[in-house]
Amino acid sequence: MTISSIPDVQPPHFAPRRKTALIIGSGIGGLALGIRLQSLGFDTTMLERLDAPGGRALQRRANGYVFDMGPTVITVPQFIEELFALERDRAHLSEPDFPGAMLAIQPGQRTEYGPHTKKYVELVPISPFYRIYFDDKTYFDYDGDPVSTRAQIKALAPDDLQGYEDFHRDAGAIFQRGFLELGYTHFGDVTSMLRAVPDLMKLDAVRTLFSFTSKYFTSPKMRQVFSFETLLIGGNPLSVPAIYSMIHFVEKTWGIHYAMGGTGALVRAFVRKFEELGGVIQYSAGVEELIVAKEGRQKVVQGVKLEGGDERRADIVVSNGDWANLYLKRVPRAMRRINSDTRLKLAPQSMSLLVIYFGFRDDPARPLDLRHHNIILGPRYEELLREIFGQKVLSPDFSQYLHVPTITDPSLAPAGHHAAYTLVPVPNNASGLDWAVQGPKLVQRVLDFLSERGYIPDLNSRLTHLDYVTPDYFEQTLDSHLGNAFGPEPVLAQSAYFRPHNRSEDLARLYLVGAGAQPGAGTPSVMMSAKMTARLIAEDFGIHPEIVK
């Protein structure tokens, strides 16, 4: 579906009317697209139902502590740099343009963020990327360094050294094809999908990630080290396709970064850039429904109706919200054929999360032996994943991601204290679990574990702040279908062409961006999504079509 741009009929001495855009939601994907649309010459208004920007990347302040509510891992700083380099009313998508710039960067070659980013936010590299603790308290410091990686494999699983070499070669080939070459491909039709399938089949990228990893490693520890990362984007290593092995190379190539002041500082920087380019954000502006009308044979979105009853009209509407709830709640059933109730209700949603935000006193006699990012794996891996994603039950054990940003940035806590959050994967609300009952119990189990296992000794007695969110927060506050934390689950049947399209298949002038659209969840992916969607809009409105690859 391509929308023909109809020029305004005006006397010659008047400039053509500027096109207008509404973006529903101010998550990182929405902000990135807002910046791009302002650069493309649109007048863009962002409608945010909460009282602050960020969406899943919301930041919370309490008792002198600062907590990022969601994403904390920043990679591919070039994506951020190109956004800050954009200028108002310049009909280009970025400079330098991707994926050409990505093709020039080879695995193992680290790059730093550029001069435009430094005007808005300070990014610092984090090393190791993650400290991965196993249940026996041994650990693996993943830093992307080939010498360090091989030395640690030799110490923990010497029989897997050759397996790592083979994995590195084959996963690197998947990264080259799947990310560097196809990274910005919008799979809007079957043909685009069919062109990519033979290469991905040849690379063995469509089998499950855990099965792919298990070909190379016999040690359970190494299988976990090289497959856990998809959990940070809502994917089950037992069911996501092996194309996601490229995450290893994305991190290895560009490193892991942190925005001083937290991810919230990056959100504020994007807001500042968007507003400098002339964009407007309206808070406490939840969208009740889309205004849809028939124009000839097409069903066309003409604007939105807000929860208070006000209407906003625009040439295009973009949703940075939850894909399923966009259609289920805001588009009449008769107006959608592809995104039917059946499809939406049967589509597997990603897992949800219990996230505990806590502040605690430092103990100089027992300094923390943790890193900025810590993955603490439980005694079971495959069984736990099956219970979370398949059986949707609350397990007797758990794994967690413990984030302690004050190791890098003490400004997030009062002097002599640390701010932290720990994230526990749990089933989404298809489970039927009563989180008002189960939430407090699980919170206490997690805190007791951190204290008793010595990760943060005597944590309960050192706590000075405690708060948490459950899947109910994702469902009610963030308006995610079934309380999913990352959008549609990234299984093979919901990847590439089979993932929701960034240009709506049902309604003209409706677009999607963010975790629910292509290519998927994760901070770099939603920025890629913004560029994909910007290209589609540029194509539909005849804005320098030669740049649309």
C-alpha positions, 0 to 999 in steps of 0.5 A: 500500500502506497499513499499518494501525496496530494499537493495543496492547491494554493495561490503561488505566493503561499508556501505549501502547507506543512504536513502534520503528524501525531505520534502516540507515545513518547518511548525511545522509538517514538522520540527517535521517529519524532526527531526524524519527522521534524527533520523531514519537514513534518509538524509533529505532536507527540501524545503521551498518556503519562505525565512524563516522557519515556514509556518503558524508559520512564525514570522515577525519583524517590527519597533521594534516589533515581531509578530507571524503570526499564531499559539500561543497556545502550549499544550502537551509539552511532544510532544515537549520534545520527539522531542528534546530528539531524537538522530541521526541515532537511529531507535526509534520514541521517548522515552518515546513512546506515546500513552503509556506515555499519558495513564499514565497521567490522566485528571487534572494531569498537567505536565511540559516540560522536560530537553531536551526542556530547552536546546532549548527553554523556555516554560512557563505556561499561566493562565488563558488559555483564558479569554472569553468575552461575548458581555455584557462584562461579562467574563469567565476565563478558566484555567482548575481548577475544583474549579474555573470553577465551581465557575464561572459557579455558578456565570454566569449560576447556573442552569448548574452546574449539566450539567457541571458535566455530560459534564465533565464525558462524554467528559472525556470518549471521551478524554480517547478513542479518544485521549489517546487510538486512538490518534496515530491511522492512519486510512489508511483503512476502517477496522481501521475506523470500529474498532473505530466507535462502541465506538465513537457511544456509546460515542455520539462522532459523533453528532455535537459538539454544539449539544453535548454541548447543551445537558448539558448546557442551558445557551448560554454562557456556550454552547459557552465556551465549544464549541468555541475551535474548531475555533482555528483549523478551525472547525465550532462548529456547524458541527465538530463531538463531538469527538473534545470535547476532546480539553477541556481535552487536555488543562485541562490535560497539560495546555497552554504554551507559548514559550518565544520569541514567537512561532517563538522561538519554530520554530527556536529551531526545526530548530536548532535540525533538523540541529544538526541531519544533516538535511538541509533546502533550502529556496526560493525553491518552488516546481513546480511539483513532478517527477513521473514515473511508476515502474511496476504497481505502480506510484512512486514519484522519486523527485521534480522539483523546480520553477527555473527548478532544480530537486531534487531526493530522496527515499521519498517525504513528503508534509507539504504543502496544501493537495488540492494544492499538487495534483491540482498543482503538480501532473498530473491528470492522475497520481491520482485516489483517489485524483481526481479533483472532490474530491479536488474541492468539499472538504470543506475547513476550514474558513480563517482569517483576522489577524491584527498585531499591536503595541501600546503605553502603558498607565500607567494611564489605564493599560491593563485589558486583559489576554495573550489569549482573546476570544471576542465573538460577539452578535451572535454565531450560526448565525455568524458561519453559515454566515462564514462557510455556506453562506460565507458572510462578517457579520455585526458583528464579534468575535475575538481572541486577543493575547497580548503576551507582557503581558507575554513577554515584549521583543516582543515590545519596552519599554513602548509598547505592541505587539498584534494581533487579529484574526477574522474568515472570509469566505475562498476565495470561497466567492468571496470577494474582500479583497483589498476592504473589508480588510481595512474596516474590519480592521478599524471596528475591531480597532474601536471596541477594542477602543470604547468597552474599551478593549484597550481605544483610540487604534487608537491614540496609534498605532505605527505599523499596518499591516494585512493579509487577505485570499489572504495571505493564498492563495497566500503566503502560497499557501492554496487552496481557502485561507483556514487557517487550511486545509480541514474543520474537518467535520465528512466526512473529519475526521479519514479515510475520511481525507487525508491519511499520506501515499498517496493513489495514489503515492508510496513513497509520504507522507503527514504531517501537518494540511492537513493530519491525525489527523488534524490542531493545533500545537499538532496535526501536531506534532502527524501527524509527528509521524504517518507519521514517523511510516508509513515510518519506516514500509515501509522501514523495520526500526524496524517494531516491534515499529510500532503499 
